[in-house]
Amino acid sequence: MMKKLNLFLFLVATALFISCSSDDDAPFTADESLIPGEWNLTEVRSEDGKISATIQGIPVTGDYSVSGKDYTASVTFATGASENDPNTLSSTGGFTLVATVTLPTQDPVEVEEVVPSVIGSGEWTVEGNILTTIIQGETLTYEIVGLTEQTMTLKVAIDEETTIEQLNNLSVTITGSQFFVLTKQ
């Protein structure tokens, strides 16, 4: 069971990084003119992370936290050359995702995963405080919770149920918030 639990935790950590949705509470309107330029990823963190599943008939609920290290990722946001041209983005590098899962009566389990490429290349738009990217046909949204000339903080609210095929289609519920902090070069 411990081997299955470790695989479960690794897959949950992976799902946390790639799962995205937006939070519709708009505390401010982002100044889109501050976004173009090259930004370095300097922090990844989570808040209020919860996971739950049933493993071999036993309900399992716990807390998770996500952080990052070994950052080499940068994202370049460019505006379209004319009104009819889309805004574009491209990225290089990655980071190491560190996920810690704490279950009742268990020692915390830490899983590290190297994320070699952060986002890819595509298009971006901003409406209010929502940054939307389209990468290889996939639309992702981020709430801009902080934006200055030097720092941009993006939030992804996670509230989803997913199935992990590698664990006999195990159904997992993941909730919480993940933050990405970018610093302009």
C-alpha positions as CSV (number, residue, x, y, z in Angstrom):
1,M,0.0,0.0,0.0
2,M,2.9,2.4,0.7
3,K,4.2,2.0,-2.8
4,K,0.8,2.8,-4.2
5,L,0.5,5.8,-1.8
6,N,3.9,7.2,-3.0
7,L,2.9,6.9,-6.6
8,F,-0.5,8.5,-5.8
9,L,1.3,11.4,-4.1
10,F,3.7,11.8,-7.1
11,L,0.8,11.9,-9.5
12,V,-1.2,14.4,-7.3
13,A,1.9,16.7,-7.3
14,T,2.0,16.5,-11.1
15,A,-1.7,17.2,-11.4
16,L,-1.4,20.2,-9.1
17,F,1.1,21.8,-11.4
18,I,-0.8,21.3,-14.6
19,S,-4.4,21.8,-13.3
20,C,-5.8,25.3,-13.8
21,S,-9.0,27.3,-13.3
22,S,-9.6,31.0,-12.5
23,D,-11.1,32.8,-9.5
24,D,-13.7,35.4,-10.7
25,D,-13.3,37.8,-7.8
26,A,-11.7,40.8,-9.3
27,P,-10.0,43.0,-6.6
28,F,-8.4,45.3,-9.3
29,T,-8.0,45.8,-13.0
30,A,-4.5,44.9,-14.1
31,D,-2.5,47.5,-16.1
32,E,-1.9,45.5,-19.3
33,S,0.8,47.9,-20.4
34,L,3.1,46.6,-17.5
35,I,3.1,43.0,-18.9
36,P,5.2,43.1,-22.0
37,G,8.8,42.2,-21.4
38,E,10.9,39.3,-20.1
39,W,9.9,37.9,-16.7
40,N,11.8,35.3,-14.6
41,L,9.9,32.8,-12.5
42,T,11.1,33.4,-8.9
43,E,8.6,31.7,-6.7
44,V,5.9,28.9,-6.8
45,R,3.8,28.3,-3.7
46,S,0.4,27.1,-2.6
47,E,-2.1,27.9,0.0
48,D,-4.9,25.9,1.6
49,G,-4.1,22.7,-0.3
50,K,-6.3,19.7,0.3
51,I,-6.4,16.3,-1.3
52,S,-8.8,13.4,-0.9
53,A,-9.3,10.0,-2.4
54,T,-10.3,6.4,-1.5
55,I,-7.5,3.9,-1.7
56,Q,-8.4,0.2,-1.4
57,G,-11.7,1.2,0.1
58,I,-10.2,3.5,2.7
59,P,-11.0,7.3,2.5
60,V,-7.8,9.3,2.6
61,T,-7.8,13.1,3.2
62,G,-4.8,15.3,3.7
63,D,-3.1,18.6,3.2
64,Y,-0.6,19.5,0.5
65,S,1.8,22.3,-0.1
66,V,3.7,23.1,-3.2
67,S,6.9,25.1,-3.7
68,G,9.6,25.5,-6.2
69,K,13.4,25.6,-6.4
70,D,16.2,25.7,-9.0
71,Y,14.4,28.3,-11.1
72,T,15.6,28.7,-14.7
73,A,12.3,29.6,-16.3
74,S,11.6,32.9,-18.1
75,V,8.6,34.0,-20.1
76,T,8.6,36.8,-22.7
77,F,5.4,38.6,-23.3
78,A,5.2,40.7,-26.5
79,T,2.4,42.9,-27.8
80,G,1.1,42.4,-31.4
81,A,2.7,44.6,-34.0
82,S,-0.8,46.0,-35.0
83,E,-4.3,45.8,-33.6
84,N,-5.1,42.8,-35.7
85,D,-2.0,40.8,-34.5
86,P,-2.2,38.8,-31.3
87,N,-0.1,39.3,-28.3
88,T,2.5,36.5,-28.1
89,L,4.5,34.8,-25.4
90,S,7.4,32.4,-25.3
91,S,9.2,30.7,-22.5
92,T,12.5,28.9,-21.8
93,G,13.7,26.9,-18.9
94,G,11.9,25.3,-16.0
95,F,12.2,24.6,-12.3
96,T,11.8,21.8,-9.7
97,L,8.4,21.4,-8.2
98,V,8.4,20.3,-4.5
99,A,5.1,18.9,-3.2
100,T,4.6,17.9,0.4
101,V,1.6,15.8,1.4
102,T,0.6,15.3,5.0
103,L,-1.9,12.6,5.8
104,P,-3.2,11.8,9.3
105,T,-1.1,9.3,11.2
106,Q,1.6,9.4,8.4
107,D,4.9,11.2,8.2
108,P,4.8,14.0,5.6
109,V,5.8,12.8,2.1
110,E,7.8,15.1,-0.1
111,V,7.9,14.5,-3.9
112,E,10.2,16.5,-6.2
113,E,9.6,16.7,-10.0
114,V,11.7,18.6,-12.5
115,V,9.5,20.7,-14.8
116,P,11.8,21.2,-17.8
117,S,9.5,23.6,-19.7
118,V,7.2,26.0,-18.0
119,I,4.5,27.1,-20.5
120,G,5.7,26.9,-24.2
121,S,4.8,29.5,-26.9
122,G,1.5,31.0,-27.8
123,E,-0.8,34.0,-27.3
124,W,-2.0,36.0,-24.3
125,T,-4.7,38.5,-23.5
126,V,-5.8,40.4,-20.3
127,E,-9.4,41.2,-19.4
128,G,-9.7,42.9,-16.0
129,N,-7.4,41.0,-13.8
130,I,-7.5,37.7,-15.8
131,L,-4.5,36.7,-17.9
132,T,-5.5,34.1,-20.5
133,T,-3.0,32.1,-22.5
134,I,-3.5,29.9,-25.5
135,I,-0.7,27.3,-25.9
136,Q,-1.0,24.6,-28.5
137,G,-4.8,25.0,-28.5
138,E,-5.1,24.8,-24.7
139,T,-6.6,27.8,-22.9
140,L,-5.3,28.5,-19.4
141,T,-6.4,31.4,-17.2
142,Y,-4.6,33.0,-14.3
143,E,-5.8,35.6,-11.8
144,I,-3.4,38.5,-11.6
145,V,-3.3,39.3,-7.9
146,G,-0.4,41.6,-8.0
147,L,1.3,43.6,-10.8
148,T,3.9,46.3,-10.7
149,E,6.6,47.4,-13.1
150,Q,8.9,44.7,-11.5
151,T,6.7,41.9,-10.1
152,M,3.7,40.0,-11.3
153,T,1.9,37.4,-9.1
154,L,-0.5,35.0,-10.7
155,K,-3.0,32.8,-8.9
156,V,-4.6,29.6,-10.0
157,A,-7.6,28.3,-8.0
158,I,-7.7,24.5,-8.0
159,D,-11.0,22.8,-7.3
160,E,-11.3,19.7,-9.4
161,E,-11.8,16.0,-9.5
162,T,-9.4,14.0,-11.6
163,T,-8.8,10.4,-12.4
164,I,-5.4,8.8,-12.2
165,E,-5.3,6.0,-14.8
166,Q,-2.0,4.6,-13.5
167,L,-3.7,3.8,-10.2
168,N,-6.7,1.8,-11.6
169,N,-8.6,5.0,-12.4
170,L,-8.3,6.3,-8.8
171,S,-10.6,9.4,-8.4
172,V,-8.8,12.3,-6.6
173,T,-10.2,15.6,-5.4
174,I,-7.7,18.5,-5.3
175,T,-8.5,22.0,-3.9
176,G,-6.4,25.0,-3.0
177,S,-4.6,27.9,-4.6
178,Q,-1.3,28.0,-6.4
179,F,0.8,31.2,-6.9
180,F,3.4,32.0,-9.5
181,V,5.6,35.0,-8.9
182,L,7.5,36.5,-11.8
183,T,10.1,39.3,-11.7
184,K,10.9,41.4,-14.7
185,Q,14.4,41.4,-16.0
